[in-house]
């Protein structure tokens, strides 16, 4: 097994999932496949990511509140309750050993949060289960560091989702060289190599996609 960390999925969040799916379809020409509901009060839709034209274990997760939620507070997961529109909010990386990854991160001062279990059912009724790190999201408003994930024996969504789009580039942007270098060091502690960190004027994520028609779509920090 490789010691290298790998990009697992990119999270695009919004306060309304149906509007998020429509926004993504208008932007890219790709209609996300319905995913399922989580115990955290969220629901998702998914698009596989190809790299160099090939499918693999990576995808985009469009996530928002339960589609049938009409009242009450929005979920705090991924800062959804603070968003006003679609936002590339964070990402997940797969590591060879999630428990070791947590310890390695802690050794360089990165508190990933504890490892917990999560699950959802697909529209077909299949149960998907995985392990991931959980952070105190009120203290991580910028989500500049990923969460770690381990799918165990569950089939990876990136290999089973129908709709797909090509990933051209995914980069973390930081306004100061010091913070950029700190992020690189923290990511290297869990295997590195998953996402590039660059210095730029505004913090956030730069996501570049290519549709099947060849059109380039760029999502940049506001």
VENCORHU-V968958 format. One record per residue. N is the residue number from 0. OMEGA is omega in degrees with one decimal (none if undefined). D_FIRST is the distance of its C-alpha to the first C-alpha in Angstrom with 2 decimals. Layout:
n-><N;N>
omega-><OMEGA;OMEGA>
d_first-><D_FIRST;D_FIRST>
//
This chain:
n-><0;1;2;3;4;5;6;7;8;9;10;11;12;13;14;15;16;17;18;19;20;21;22;23;24;25;26;27;28;29;30;31;32;33;34;35;36;37;38;39;40;41;42;43;44;45;46;47;48;49;50;51;52;53;54;55;56;57;58;59;60;61;62;63;64;65;66;67;68;69;70;71;72;73;74;75;76;77;78;79;80;81;82;83;84;85;86;87;88;89;90;91;92;93;94;95;96;97;98;99;100;101;102;103;104;105;106;107;108;109;110;111;112;113;114;115;116;117;118;119;120;121;122;123;124;125;126;127;128;129;130;131;132;133;134;135;136;137;138;139;140;141;142;143;144;145;146;147;148;149;150;151;152;153;154;155;156;157;158;159;160;161;162;163;164;165;166;167;168;169;170;171;172;173;174;175;176;177;178;179;180;181;182;183;184;185;186;187;188;189;190;191;192;193;194;195;196;197;198;199;200;201;202;203;204;205;206;207;208;209;210;211;212;213;214;215;216;217;218;219;220;221>
omega-><180.0;174.6;-176.2;172.4;-178.6;173.8;178.3;175.3;180.0;-176.2;171.5;-173.2;177.5;-179.4;177.6;-173.9;-178.9;178.3;177.9;179.0;178.2;178.7;-178.5;179.7;178.9;-177.4;-170.4;-173.2;-178.1;177.7;-177.4;179.1;177.7;178.1;179.6;-177.9;177.7;175.9;-178.9;-178.5;-178.7;178.2;-175.4;171.0;-166.3;173.8;177.7;174.8;170.3;175.8;-174.9;179.2;-175.9;174.7;176.7;-177.2;176.8;-176.9;172.2;174.1;170.3;-171.9;177.8;177.3;173.4;-176.9;-178.0;177.6;-178.7;-179.4;178.0;-178.5;176.2;178.2;178.9;-178.8;-179.2;179.0;-177.3;-178.1;179.5;-177.2;175.2;-180.0;-178.3;-177.5;170.3;-164.1;-179.2;178.7;177.5;173.0;174.0;176.5;-177.3;-178.3;-172.6;179.3;175.5;178.4;178.0;179.9;179.2;177.7;-179.3;-178.4;178.0;175.2;179.0;177.8;-177.4;-169.5;-177.0;175.0;178.7;179.2;175.5;-178.3;170.1;174.0;176.2;175.4;178.4;178.2;180.0;179.3;174.6;-179.2;179.7;175.6;-179.5;176.4;-178.7;179.9;170.6;-169.5;176.0;-179.9;-177.6;-173.5;-177.1;176.0;-175.7;176.1;-178.0;164.6;-179.0;-176.1;177.8;-176.7;179.6;-178.2;-179.2;175.3;-175.7;-179.0;-178.6;-178.5;-176.7;179.9;179.1;-177.4;-177.6;175.6;-177.4;173.1;177.5;-177.9;173.8;-171.0;170.1;-179.6;178.1;-175.4;-179.9;177.6;-178.1;-180.0;177.4;-179.9;177.5;178.0;178.8;-179.7;-179.8;178.8;179.2;-178.9;-179.8;176.0;176.1;171.9;-174.3;-175.0;177.0;175.5;-179.6;173.8;-179.8;-175.0;-175.9;177.9;178.1;-179.2;173.3;-177.7;178.2;-178.9;173.9;-179.2;179.8;177.2;-178.8;-179.9;178.2;178.5;179.6;174.2;-175.0;177.7;179.7;none>
d_first-><0.00;3.80;6.55;8.81;10.83;12.21;15.72;16.11;19.88;23.12;25.90;29.47;31.94;35.69;38.46;39.09;36.40;38.78;39.98;36.46;35.58;38.89;38.30;34.93;36.51;39.45;37.30;34.83;36.42;33.46;34.21;31.38;30.61;31.63;28.84;30.17;31.55;29.88;31.58;31.79;34.64;32.66;32.13;30.03;29.94;26.99;26.48;23.38;22.37;21.98;20.77;22.57;24.01;20.82;19.70;16.27;15.01;17.66;21.30;24.47;25.86;29.64;30.73;34.13;36.33;37.04;38.93;41.88;42.24;45.72;46.55;45.25;42.90;39.80;36.40;35.12;31.49;30.32;33.89;35.30;38.57;39.11;38.39;41.20;39.25;35.89;33.58;30.05;29.34;25.70;22.11;18.89;15.41;12.18;10.12;6.98;9.88;13.28;15.42;13.96;14.27;17.88;18.64;17.33;19.42;22.36;22.35;23.40;25.81;23.95;24.85;22.55;24.53;23.55;20.90;22.83;22.76;24.11;25.01;27.21;28.72;28.68;32.14;31.68;31.31;27.66;26.13;22.93;21.39;18.84;18.40;19.18;20.87;24.63;26.90;30.67;31.38;34.89;33.52;30.99;33.33;31.66;28.11;26.92;23.65;21.22;20.33;16.82;15.82;13.71;14.87;13.78;15.24;17.58;17.65;16.84;20.23;19.37;19.09;22.26;24.66;27.60;28.82;26.76;27.37;25.90;24.29;25.88;25.13;24.32;25.40;26.35;29.88;31.47;35.10;34.79;32.84;32.41;30.71;28.53;27.36;26.85;24.59;22.51;22.19;21.24;18.56;17.14;16.91;14.21;12.18;14.97;15.27;15.84;19.64;22.27;25.08;28.56;32.01;34.49;37.75;36.52;33.43;31.33;28.99;29.70;28.32;29.21;29.00;30.51;32.21;32.62;36.05;34.61;35.97;34.16;33.93;33.48;33.17;34.11;35.02;38.56>
//
